[in-house]
Amino acid sequence: MKSLREIVEVSPQLRAVAMHTLRSEESAQPLGLPLWDWKSVDRLLVVRLRSIGDTVLTTPSLYALKRFLPHARIDILLEDWVAPVLEGFEYVDNIITLKRGSTAARAGAARQIRATRYDVVYNLHGGTTATLLTRASGAKHRVGYSSYQYGRLHNHLAPSSSLLWERDKTHSVEQQLALLGWTGVPVTDRPATRLAITNQAATSITARLHASGLDETVTPLAVIHPAAAFDTKQWATERFAQVAESLAARGLATVVITAPTEALVADRLKQLTTAPVVAFTDLSLPEVTALLARARLFVGNDSGIAHMAAAVGAPSVVIFGSSNTAHWRPWATTPAEVVIEEMDCQPCHGYFCEKFDQPECIKRVPVERVLGSIDRVLRETE
């Protein structure tokens, strides 16, 4: 495993993250007294199902555990489609994957987890499947929050993260760190998110950029992610097109990224702008990481991709609609701004708008405010 000082030397893209950690980690403290003898712990499992963003925001907890127990085996259980986000990640030893919606897969994962005989399992998700698998592990110490629906299946139940951090609002990263900190793991430095850039992905992105006539060492790159999981989070494509034109006027080359299922959004953006735009709609998650690490700027909706951008130190402007910004803002060590149109009904569940025919929260965000944030972020990173 490379030290943080080695990372500073060999990876300028992650310099800010590493330096932030070097300054703060020596003063890190737990949020409670140890609940067991940590010297007897050899194997730990972190359960964190669901999305890309959830996985990225778990990396500070994985880092905190490996820092605290460098010789212990630290594994994580993820859904299979999101597992590539952690490809090459050095602070976890094994990634156990679970196929979404498969009863057989859940049974197989339960058998695998139980056979490993973990000493400690942290349930950072709290959903039914995660809780049942935590219980099935048979671990001596099964840790969750007292607010979990099936909390009784754990034998260590923590109070709320707000109580542990002693403030009303906590970020998702802090919520996860608090569960560790309550058991005696040093977390008060609130580590940064981080992702690995694999050699294979970096080589692939270099080839893709050059084939598209782009070289970030000559013309800085701006990456736009115009898609989102729900309409309440997706800013209008025509407004992203205006942003692309403004970026071109600032001397940045624009790369638009979407998933294959969202390719029509990228196509429409290209049709609506006069600026030269390159679109990648088929990148793997490790390739997305490698591309974002080269970006002079990221502009996009509140999404897992935005959290990936923050994790590799890309200066960011993130447009919010229905989400809770206190809980889901970029966990950034480099300049990042959130643009949101404040409304009385925010935040909400976000699956659909209950108050208006259309999700006004995201629709009302003006282009001018996004461009203003872009200007400020670029100035801060000159």
KEKE-3310 file (N, C-alpha, C; in steps of 0.2 Angstrom, whole numbers, plus 5000, padded with zeros to 4 digits):
npx = (5004:5003:5010:5003:5011:5019:5008:5006:5018:5017:5005:4998:4985:4978:4983:4978:4969:4977:4986:4977:4973:4985:4988:4978:4976:4983:4977:4965:4951:4941:4923:4918:4920:4930:4921:4924:4938:4949:4961:4959:4952:4952:4945:4934:4919:4910:4894:4886:4875:4866:4869:4880:4885:4882:4892:4904:4904:4906:4919:4928:4925:4930:4944:4946:4945:4955:4966:4966:4966:4978:4983:4972:4959:4949:4933:4920:4903:4894:4882:4882:4883:4888:4901:4913:4916:4925:4936:4953:4955:4964:4961:4953:4951:4944:4930:4914:4901:4884:4870:4857:4841:4840:4835:4843:4855:4856:4856:4867:4877:4875:4879:4893:4897:4895:4904:4916:4918:4918:4924:4918:4904:4899:4884:4881:4870:4856:4844:4832:4837:4851:4852:4847:4857:4868:4865:4865:4878:4883:4893:4902:4901:4889:4885:4874:4862:4851:4839:4836:4825:4824:4832:4834:4841:4854:4868:4874:4869:4869:4866:4859:4868:4868:4867:4879:4889:4885:4877:4863:4862:4869:4881:4881:4893:4898:4888:4890:4903:4901:4896:4906:4915:4908:4911:4924:4933:4945:4939:4937:4943:4936:4939:4943:4934:4939:4946:4953:4964:4965:4978:4974:4962:4966:4975:4966:4957:4966:4968:4955:4952:4962:4959:4947:4952:4957:4967:4971:4982:4985:4973:4962:4950:4933:4921:4904:4890:4875:4864:4852:4845:4832:4818:4817:4829:4836:4842:4838:4842:4844:4849:4861:4867:4869:4878:4889:4892:4897:4908:4916:4919:4927:4938:4939:4938:4924:4918:4905:4897:4887:4877:4875:4861:4856:4860:4853:4851:4864:4865:4855:4860:4871:4865:4859:4868:4881:4894:4909:4907:4912:4906:4904:4897:4898:4907:4916:4915:4927:4934:4927:4931:4945:4944:4937:4947:4956:4950:4948:4937:4921:4904:4888:4872:4865:4872:4879:4890:4894:4899:4910:4918:4921:4929:4940:4946:4942:4938:4921:4904:4889:4872:4857:4841:4828:4835:4843:4854:4863:4865:4869:4878:4893:4907:4920:4938:4943:4939:4921:4905:4887:4872:4856:4839:4830:4816:4801:4796:4807:4820:4814:4807:4810:4807:4796:4787:4777:4770:4769:4765:4777:4794:4798:4808:4821:4819:4818:4831:4842:4852:4862:4866:4872:4883:4889:4894:4903:4912:4918:4923:4932:4941:4946:4954:4964)
npy = (4994:5011:5025:5040:5051:5046:5046:5060:5063:5055:5057:5070:5073:5069:5077:5087:5081:5071:5080:5087:5076:5072:5083:5082:5070:5065:5071:5064:5058:5046:5044:5039:5028:5013:4998:4985:4974:4979:4974:4960:4959:4954:4953:4962:4968:4979:4984:4991:4994:4998:5013:5022:5035:5032:5022:5029:5038:5031:5028:5036:5030:5017:5020:5026:5015:5006:5013:5013:5000:4993:4980:4972:4962:4970:4970:4974:4974:4976:4981:4972:4979:4992:4989:4991:5004:5004:4998:4994:5001:5004:5003:4993:4976:4965:4964:4960:4955:4958:4953:4963:4961:4947:4933:4921:4926:4933:4923:4916:4926:4927:4915:4915:4926:4922:4911:4917:4922:4934:4947:4959:4968:4981:4989:5000:5004:5000:4996:4983:4971:4973:4973:4960:4952:4957:4951:4938:4936:4931:4937:4942:4955:4966:4980:4994:5008:5014:5018:5010:5000:4986:4985:4977:4966:4968:4969:4979:4995:5011:5028:5043:5050:5064:5067:5061:5069:5081:5091:5097:5094:5082:5076:5063:5056:5059:5053:5040:5038:5041:5030:5021:5029:5029:5016:5017:5020:5031:5046:5059:5068:5068:5061:5063:5059:5046:5039:5026:5027:5017:5010:5004:5010:5023:5023:5019:5031:5041:5037:5038:5051:5057:5051:5058:5071:5078:5085:5086:5092:5103:5109:5113:5102:5102:5093:5088:5082:5078:5070:5062:5052:5055:5065:5076:5079:5082:5095:5106:5101:5110:5120:5115:5115:5129:5131:5124:5131:5143:5138:5135:5148:5152:5145:5131:5114:5104:5089:5078:5066:5051:5037:5023:5021:5033:5040:5048:5060:5066:5067:5076:5087:5090:5094:5105:5115:5127:5125:5116:5099:5084:5068:5055:5040:5027:5024:5014:5013:5014:5021:5033:5038:5040:5049:5060:5064:5071:5082:5100:5106:5101:5100:5097:5087:5083:5069:5052:5053:5066:5065:5056:5065:5074:5066:5063:5075:5085:5101:5108:5111:5109:5105:5106:5099:5092:5086:5085:5096:5098:5085:5078:5086:5089:5081:5088:5092:5101:5117:5119:5121:5122:5124:5129:5132:5139:5132:5130:5117:5109:5099:5084:5067:5065:5056:5059:5075:5081:5093:5101:5102:5099:5097:5110:5115:5111:5115:5129:5134:5146:5149:5159:5159:5147:5149:5159:5152:5144:5153:5158:5146:5142:5153:5152:5141:5144)
npz = (5000:4996:5004:5010:5008:4997:4987:4986:4979:4967:4961:4955:4953:4964:4974:4982:4990:4997:5004:5012:5021:5026:5035:5044:5049:5060:5071:5073:5082:5091:5092:5103:5117:5115:5110:5111:5112:5102:5098:5096:5084:5068:5056:5046:5040:5029:5025:5012:5002:4986:4977:4965:4971:4985:4987:4984:4994:5005:5005:5014:5026:5024:5022:5035:5043:5038:5041:5055:5058:5051:5048:5047:5039:5028:5021:5009:5005:4991:4978:4963:4950:4954:4959:4951:4954:4964:4959:4960:4972:4987:5000:5004:5006:5000:4988:4990:4980:4976:4967:4961:4966:4966:4974:4975:4974:4986:4995:4992:4995:5008:5013:5009:5017:5030:5031:5031:5043:5050:5062:5065:5059:5050:5047:5035:5028:5031:5026:5022:5016:5018:5032:5035:5029:5037:5049:5046:5044:5056:5064:5079:5083:5078:5070:5070:5067:5079:5074:5063:5054:5057:5069:5080:5075:5076:5087:5093:5094:5088:5093:5085:5071:5071:5085:5089:5082:5087:5082:5072:5058:5047:5035:5023:5023:5036:5043:5041:5045:5059:5064:5064:5072:5084:5089:5093:5083:5076:5069:5068:5060:5049:5035:5018:5003:4991:4976:4966:4952:4939:4929:4917:4915:4914:4903:4893:4893:4889:4875:4870:4872:4863:4851:4849:4846:4857:4870:4886:4891:4883:4880:4892:4901:4902:4910:4908:4915:4911:4915:4926:4940:4942:4937:4945:4948:4937:4927:4914:4898:4887:4895:4900:4887:4885:4894:4890:4878:4885:4892:4881:4877:4887:4884:4887:4883:4880:4887:4887:4897:4899:4904:4894:4892:4893:4882:4873:4879:4879:4865:4862:4869:4861:4849:4853:4855:4849:4852:4851:4855:4863:4865:4877:4879:4884:4894:4906:4923:4930:4920:4919:4931:4929:4918:4925:4934:4926:4923:4922:4926:4933:4929:4933:4937:4953:4958:4957:4949:4951:4964:4962:4955:4965:4973:4966:4965:4956:4952:4955:4950:4955:4952:4961:4964:4971:4982:4998:5002:5013:5016:5005:4997:4987:4994:4996:4993:4985:4977:4976:4971:4976:4967:4969:4969:4981:4989:4998:4999:4998:5006:4997:4994:4981:4971:4963:4959:4971:4973:4962:4944:4937:4941:4949:4957:4952:4939:4940:4942:4937:4922:4923:4936:4938:4929:4936:4947:4941:4936:4948:4954:4945:4946:4959:4957:4949)
capx = (5000:5007:5009:5000:5016:5020:5003:5007:5023:5016:4998:4996:4977:4975:4988:4974:4966:4982:4989:4972:4973:4992:4987:4973:4974:4986:4973:4959:4949:4935:4917:4916:4925:4930:4915:4927:4945:4951:4967:4956:4949:4956:4941:4929:4914:4906:4889:4884:4871:4863:4871:4887:4886:4883:4898:4910:4904:4908:4927:4931:4925:4935:4950:4947:4946:4962:4971:4966:4968:4981:4984:4966:4956:4943:4929:4914:4898:4891:4879:4887:4884:4892:4907:4919:4918:4931:4942:4960:4955:4969:4959:4948:4954:4940:4924:4909:4896:4877:4866:4851:4834:4841:4835:4848:4862:4856:4857:4874:4881:4874:4884:4900:4899:4895:4910:4922:4918:4920:4923:4914:4901:4895:4879:4880:4864:4850:4839:4830:4842:4858:4851:4847:4864:4872:4863:4867:4885:4885:4898:4901:4899:4885:4884:4869:4859:4845:4834:4835:4819:4825:4838:4835:4845:4861:4869:4876:4864:4871:4862:4859:4874:4867:4869:4886:4893:4883:4874:4857:4863:4875:4882:4881:4900:4898:4883:4894:4909:4899:4894:4913:4918:4905:4914:4931:4938:4946:4936:4935:4946:4932:4943:4940:4932:4945:4945:4959:4964:4969:4982:4971:4957:4970:4977:4960:4954:4970:4967:4948:4953:4966:4955:4942:4956:4958:4973:4970:4989:4985:4967:4959:4944:4927:4916:4897:4886:4868:4858:4851:4841:4825:4817:4818:4837:4839:4842:4836:4847:4846:4853:4868:4870:4871:4884:4894:4895:4900:4914:4920:4921:4932:4944:4939:4935:4919:4916:4899:4896:4881:4877:4872:4854:4855:4864:4849:4852:4870:4864:4851:4864:4875:4861:4857:4874:4885:4900:4911:4906:4913:4901:4906:4891:4899:4913:4916:4915:4934:4936:4924:4935:4951:4942:4936:4954:4959:4945:4949:4930:4915:4897:4883:4867:4867:4872:4885:4896:4897:4903:4916:4922:4924:4933:4947:4949:4940:4933:4915:4898:4883:4865:4853:4834:4825:4839:4845:4861:4867:4867:4872:4883:4900:4912:4926:4943:4945:4933:4915:4899:4881:4868:4850:4834:4827:4809:4798:4795:4814:4821:4809:4809:4813:4805:4792:4785:4771:4767:4768:4765:4783:4798:4800:4815:4826:4818:4819:4838:4844:4859:4866:4868:4877:4889:4892:4897:4908:4917:4921:4927:4938:4946:4949:4959:4969)
capy = (5000:5017:5030:5047:5055:5044:5048:5067:5063:5052:5058:5077:5074:5068:5080:5091:5076:5069:5085:5088:5071:5072:5088:5081:5063:5064:5073:5061:5055:5042:5048:5035:5023:5006:4994:4979:4974:4980:4969:4954:4960:4953:4953:4967:4969:4985:4983:4997:4993:5004:5017:5025:5040:5029:5019:5034:5042:5026:5028:5039:5025:5012:5023:5026:5008:5003:5017:5011:4993:4992:4973:4968:4961:4974:4969:4978:4971:4981:4978:4970:4984:4998:4987:4993:5011:5003:4995:4996:5005:5001:5003:4988:4970:4961:4967:4955:4958:4955:4954:4966:4958:4940:4929:4916:4929:4935:4917:4915:4931:4926:4909:4918:4931:4918:4907:4921:4922:4941:4949:4965:4970:4988:4990:5007:5005:5000:4993:4976:4966:4974:4971:4953:4949:4958:4946:4931:4935:4928:4941:4943:4962:4968:4987:4998:5013:5012:5020:5005:4996:4979:4986:4971:4961:4970:4968:4986:5000:5018:5034:5046:5054:5071:5067:5059:5074:5086:5096:5095:5092:5079:5074:5056:5054:5060:5048:5033:5039:5041:5023:5018:5032:5027:5010:5018:5021:5038:5048:5066:5072:5068:5060:5064:5053:5045:5033:5024:5028:5011:5011:5002:5015:5029:5022:5020:5038:5044:5035:5040:5058:5058:5049:5064:5077:5082:5084:5091:5096:5108:5113:5110:5099:5102:5087:5089:5076:5081:5066:5061:5046:5057:5071:5081:5081:5083:5101:5106:5099:5116:5125:5113:5117:5135:5131:5121:5137:5147:5135:5135:5154:5152:5141:5124:5109:5101:5082:5076:5059:5048:5030:5021:5022:5041:5043:5053:5066:5068:5068:5082:5093:5092:5097:5112:5120:5128:5124:5109:5095:5077:5064:5048:5037:5020:5023:5010:5017:5016:5026:5039:5040:5042:5056:5066:5066:5075:5088:5106:5108:5096:5103:5091:5087:5080:5062:5048:5055:5072:5062:5053:5070:5077:5061:5064:5082:5089:5107:5106:5115:5104:5108:5102:5100:5090:5083:5088:5098:5097:5078:5076:5090:5086:5080:5091:5096:5107:5121:5116:5125:5119:5129:5127:5137:5137:5132:5128:5110:5105:5093:5079:5061:5066:5051:5064:5081:5081:5099:5105:5097:5098:5098:5117:5116:5110:5119:5136:5136:5149:5148:5164:5157:5141:5152:5163:5148:5142:5158:5158:5140:5143:5158:5149:5135:5146)
capz = (5000:4995:5009:5008:5005:4990:4983:4984:4974:4960:4958:4956:4953:4971:4979:4987:4995:5001:5009:5017:5025:5030:5040:5049:5052:5067:5077:5073:5088:5090:5095:5109:5120:5112:5113:5112:5112:5095:5097:5094:5078:5062:5050:5046:5034:5028:5021:5009:4996:4982:4971:4964:4976:4991:4987:4984:5001:5010:5005:5020:5032:5023:5024:5042:5046:5036:5045:5062:5058:5044:5046:5047:5033:5028:5015:5008:5001:4986:4972:4957:4945:4956:4962:4948:4956:4969:4956:4962:4979:4991:5007:5005:5004:4996:4987:4989:4976:4976:4961:4963:4965:4965:4980:4975:4975:4993:4999:4991:4998:5016:5015:5009:5023:5036:5030:5032:5051:5052:5069:5066:5053:5050:5042:5034:5023:5035:5022:5024:5013:5021:5039:5035:5028:5043:5054:5043:5045:5062:5067:5086:5084:5072:5072:5066:5070:5083:5069:5058:5055:5060:5073:5084:5072:5077:5094:5095:5091:5089:5093:5078:5069:5074:5092:5090:5080:5091:5078:5069:5051:5045:5029:5022:5025:5043:5046:5040:5050:5066:5066:5066:5078:5091:5092:5095:5077:5075:5063:5069:5055:5043:5029:5011:4998:4987:4972:4963:4945:4937:4923:4911:4913:4912:4896:4889:4892:4884:4869:4868:4871:4857:4845:4848:4845:4863:4874:4892:4893:4878:4881:4898:4899:4907:4910:4909:4916:4911:4916:4933:4941:4943:4934:4951:4949:4930:4925:4907:4893:4884:4899:4899:4881:4885:4898:4885:4874:4889:4893:4875:4876:4892:4882:4889:4879:4884:4886:4890:4898:4901:4903:4887:4892:4893:4877:4870:4883:4876:4858:4862:4871:4855:4844:4855:4856:4844:4854:4850:4861:4863:4870:4878:4882:4885:4898:4912:4929:4931:4915:4921:4937:4925:4915:4930:4937:4922:4922:4925:4929:4932:4930:4932:4942:4959:4956:4959:4945:4955:4970:4959:4953:4971:4976:4962:4966:4951:4954:4953:4951:4955:4952:4965:4964:4977:4987:5004:5001:5019:5017:4999:4994:4986:5000:4992:4996:4981:4976:4973:4973:4974:4964:4971:4970:4987:4989:5004:4999:4998:5002:4997:4992:4974:4965:4958:4962:4974:4973:4955:4938:4935:4947:4949:4961:4947:4933:4941:4943:4931:4919:4925:4943:4936:4926:4941:4951:4937:4936:4955:4955:4940:4948:4965:4955:4944)
cpx = (5004:5005:5006:5005:5019:5015:5004:5013:5021:5009:4996:4988:4975:4979:4984:4971:4971:4985:4984:4972:4980:4991:4983:4973:4978:4982:4966:4957:4943:4929:4914:4921:4925:4924:4918:4934:4947:4957:4965:4953:4953:4952:4935:4925:4910:4901:4886:4881:4869:4868:4878:4889:4887:4890:4904:4910:4905:4916:4930:4931:4930:4942:4951:4948:4953:4967:4972:4968:4972:4982:4978:4963:4949:4939:4923:4910:4894:4887:4883:4888:4888:4899:4913:4921:4925:4936:4949:4960:4959:4967:4954:4952:4950:4933:4919:4903:4889:4873:4859:4845:4834:4841:4841:4855:4862:4858:4865:4879:4881:4879:4891:4902:4900:4902:4916:4923:4921:4919:4918:4911:4897:4890:4878:4874:4858:4844:4838:4835:4849:4857:4851:4854:4869:4871:4865:4874:4887:4891:4897:4899:4896:4882:4879:4867:4853:4839:4832:4829:4819:4832:4839:4840:4853:4862:4873:4873:4867:4866:4863:4866:4874:4869:4876:4891:4891:4881:4868:4858:4869:4875:4882:4887:4900:4893:4887:4900:4907:4898:4901:4916:4915:4908:4921:4936:4939:4943:4935:4938:4942:4936:4939:4938:4938:4943:4952:4958:4968:4973:4978:4966:4961:4972:4971:4957:4959:4969:4960:4949:4957:4963:4949:4946:4957:4964:4973:4977:4989:4979:4963:4952:4939:4922:4909:4894:4878:4862:4858:4846:4834:4824:4818:4825:4840:4837:4841:4842:4849:4850:4860:4871:4872:4878:4890:4897:4899:4907:4919:4923:4927:4938:4944:4935:4930:4918:4910:4899:4890:4882:4874:4864:4852:4858:4859:4849:4858:4869:4860:4855:4868:4871:4859:4862:4878:4892:4902:4911:4908:4909:4904:4900:4892:4905:4911:4917:4923:4937:4933:4928:4942:4950:4941:4942:4958:4956:4948:4942:4925:4909:4892:4877:4869:4866:4878:4891:4899:4901:4910:4921:4925:4930:4940:4949:4947:4936:4926:4909:4892:4877:4860:4845:4831:4829:4841:4853:4866:4869:4871:4877:4890:4904:4919:4931:4946:4938:4927:4909:4892:4876:4861:4845:4830:4820:4807:4797:4802:4816:4814:4811:4812:4811:4800:4790:4778:4767:4765:4768:4772:4788:4801:4806:4821:4825:4819:4826:4840:4851:4864:4869:4874:4884:4893:4897:4904:4914:4921:4925:4933:4943:4949:4954:4964:4976)
cpy = (5006:5022:5036:5051:5053:5046:5055:5067:5061:5054:5065:5078:5073:5072:5084:5086:5073:5074:5086:5082:5071:5078:5087:5075:5062:5066:5069:5057:5051:5046:5044:5031:5016:5002:4987:4979:4974:4975:4962:4954:4959:4953:4957:4967:4975:4983:4989:4996:4999:5007:5019:5030:5037:5026:5024:5037:5037:5025:5031:5034:5019:5014:5023:5020:5005:5007:5015:5004:4991:4984:4969:4967:4965:4973:4973:4974:4976:4977:4977:4976:4990:4996:4990:5000:5010:4999:4998:5000:5001:5000:4998:4982:4966:4965:4961:4958:4954:4958:4957:4962:4950:4937:4924:4919:4931:4929:4915:4919:4929:4920:4911:4922:4927:4914:4910:4922:4929:4943:4954:4966:4976:4988:4998:5009:5005:4997:4985:4971:4967:4972:4963:4949:4951:4953:4939:4930:4931:4931:4942:4950:4964:4975:4991:5004:5011:5014:5015:5001:4990:4980:4980:4966:4962:4969:4975:4991:5007:5023:5038:5049:5061:5072:5065:5065:5081:5092:5093:5092:5088:5076:5066:5053:5054:5054:5041:5033:5038:5034:5020:5022:5031:5021:5011:5019:5029:5041:5056:5071:5072:5067:5061:5058:5052:5039:5032:5025:5022:5013:5009:5007:5022:5029:5022:5027:5042:5043:5038:5048:5060:5057:5055:5071:5081:5080:5089:5095:5102:5113:5110:5108:5101:5096:5089:5082:5078:5077:5065:5055:5048:5064:5077:5083:5083:5090:5101:5105:5106:5121:5122:5115:5124:5135:5129:5127:5142:5145:5135:5143:5156:5148:5134:5120:5105:5093:5080:5068:5057:5041:5029:5022:5029:5044:5048:5060:5070:5071:5075:5088:5095:5095:5104:5117:5121:5127:5117:5105:5087:5073:5057:5045:5030:5019:5018:5015:5019:5021:5032:5042:5043:5049:5061:5068:5070:5082:5094:5109:5102:5101:5097:5092:5083:5072:5058:5051:5061:5070:5059:5059:5073:5072:5061:5071:5087:5095:5106:5111:5110:5107:5104:5104:5098:5087:5088:5090:5097:5089:5075:5080:5087:5086:5082:5094:5101:5111:5118:5120:5121:5125:5126:5133:5135:5137:5129:5120:5106:5104:5089:5072:5061:5061:5055:5070:5080:5087:5103:5099:5095:5100:5105:5118:5116:5114:5127:5138:5139:5148:5153:5162:5151:5144:5156:5158:5145:5147:5158:5152:5140:5148:5155:5143:5137:5145)
cpz = (5000:5001:5006:5005:4998:4985:4981:4978:4967:4957:4959:4956:4960:4976:4984:4992:5000:5006:5014:5023:5029:5036:5045:5052:5059:5073:5077:5079:5086:5093:5101:5111:5116:5115:5114:5112:5105:5093:5094:5088:5072:5055:5051:5040:5034:5023:5018:5002:4992:4977:4971:4970:4983:4992:4988:4991:5006:5010:5011:5026:5030:5024:5031:5046:5045:5040:5052:5063:5052:5043:5046:5040:5033:5021:5015:5004:4997:4981:4967:4952:4947:4958:4958:4950:4961:4966:4958:4969:4984:4998:5009:5002:4999:4995:4985:4985:4977:4970:4963:4961:4964:4972:4980:4977:4983:4997:4998:4995:5006:5017:5014:5015:5029:5036:5032:5039:5053:5060:5070:5059:5054:5045:5041:5029:5027:5032:5024:5022:5017:5028:5039:5034:5034:5048:5052:5044:5051:5066:5075:5087:5077:5074:5067:5070:5073:5079:5064:5059:5059:5065:5078:5082:5073:5085:5097:5091:5093:5090:5086:5077:5072:5081:5093:5088:5083:5087:5074:5062:5050:5038:5029:5024:5032:5046:5046:5045:5057:5068:5068:5072:5085:5094:5094:5089:5077:5069:5063:5064:5049:5036:5023:5008:4994:4982:4968:4955:4942:4930:4917:4910:4911:4905:4891:4887:4888:4877:4866:4867:4864:4851:4844:4847:4851:4867:4880:4894:4888:4880:4887:4897:4905:4905:4912:4910:4917:4913:4924:4933:4940:4939:4939:4952:4942:4928:4917:4903:4889:4888:4899:4893:4881:4890:4894:4881:4879:4891:4887:4875:4882:4890:4885:4884:4883:4882:4890:4891:4901:4901:4896:4887:4892:4887:4873:4873:4880:4869:4858:4864:4865:4850:4846:4856:4850:4846:4852:4856:4859:4868:4871:4882:4884:4890:4904:4918:4931:4926:4916:4927:4933:4922:4919:4933:4933:4920:4925:4929:4928:4933:4928:4938:4948:4957:4958:4956:4949:4961:4968:4957:4959:4973:4972:4962:4960:4954:4951:4954:4950:4956:4955:4963:4970:4983:4993:5003:5007:5019:5011:4995:4992:4993:4997:4996:4991:4980:4973:4976:4971:4972:4965:4971:4976:4987:4996:5005:4998:5006:5002:4995:4985:4969:4960:4962:4965:4974:4967:4950:4936:4941:4946:4952:4956:4941:4934:4942:4936:4928:4922:4932:4942:4934:4931:4945:4947:4937:4943:4956:4951:4943:4954:4963:4950:4947)
residu = (MET:LYS:SER:LEU:ARG:GLU:ILE:VAL:GLU:VAL:SER:PRO:GLN:LEU:ARG:ALA:VAL:ALA:MET:HIS:THR:LEU:ARG:SER:GLU:GLU:SER:ALA:GLN:PRO:LEU:GLY:LEU:PRO:LEU:TRP:ASP:TRP:LYS:SER:VAL:ASP:ARG:LEU:LEU:VAL:VAL:ARG:LEU:ARG:SER:ILE:GLY:ASP:THR:VAL:LEU:THR:THR:PRO:SER:LEU:TYR:ALA:LEU:LYS:ARG:PHE:LEU:PRO:HIS:ALA:ARG:ILE:ASP:ILE:LEU:LEU:GLU:ASP:TRP:VAL:ALA:PRO:VAL:LEU:GLU:GLY:PHE:GLU:TYR:VAL:ASP:ASN:ILE:ILE:THR:LEU:LYS:ARG:GLY:SER:THR:ALA:ALA:ARG:ALA:GLY:ALA:ALA:ARG:GLN:ILE:ARG:ALA:THR:ARG:TYR:ASP:VAL:VAL:TYR:ASN:LEU:HIS:GLY:GLY:THR:THR:ALA:THR:LEU:LEU:THR:ARG:ALA:SER:GLY:ALA:LYS:HIS:ARG:VAL:GLY:TYR:SER:SER:TYR:GLN:TYR:GLY:ARG:LEU:HIS:ASN:HIS:LEU:ALA:PRO:SER:SER:SER:LEU:LEU:TRP:GLU:ARG:ASP:LYS:THR:HIS:SER:VAL:GLU:GLN:GLN:LEU:ALA:LEU:LEU:GLY:TRP:THR:GLY:VAL:PRO:VAL:THR:ASP:ARG:PRO:ALA:THR:ARG:LEU:ALA:ILE:THR:ASN:GLN:ALA:ALA:THR:SER:ILE:THR:ALA:ARG:LEU:HIS:ALA:SER:GLY:LEU:ASP:GLU:THR:VAL:THR:PRO:LEU:ALA:VAL:ILE:HIS:PRO:ALA:ALA:ALA:PHE:ASP:THR:LYS:GLN:TRP:ALA:THR:GLU:ARG:PHE:ALA:GLN:VAL:ALA:GLU:SER:LEU:ALA:ALA:ARG:GLY:LEU:ALA:THR:VAL:VAL:ILE:THR:ALA:PRO:THR:GLU:ALA:LEU:VAL:ALA:ASP:ARG:LEU:LYS:GLN:LEU:THR:THR:ALA:PRO:VAL:VAL:ALA:PHE:THR:ASP:LEU:SER:LEU:PRO:GLU:VAL:THR:ALA:LEU:LEU:ALA:ARG:ALA:ARG:LEU:PHE:VAL:GLY:ASN:ASP:SER:GLY:ILE:ALA:HIS:MET:ALA:ALA:ALA:VAL:GLY:ALA:PRO:SER:VAL:VAL:ILE:PHE:GLY:SER:SER:ASN:THR:ALA:HIS:TRP:ARG:PRO:TRP:ALA:THR:THR:PRO:ALA:GLU:VAL:VAL:ILE:GLU:GLU:MET:ASP:CYS:GLN:PRO:CYS:HIS:GLY:TYR:PHE:CYS:GLU:LYS:PHE:ASP:GLN:PRO:GLU:CYS:ILE:LYS:ARG:VAL:PRO:VAL:GLU:ARG:VAL:LEU:GLY:SER:ILE:ASP:ARG:VAL:LEU:ARG:GLU:THR:GLU)
# end
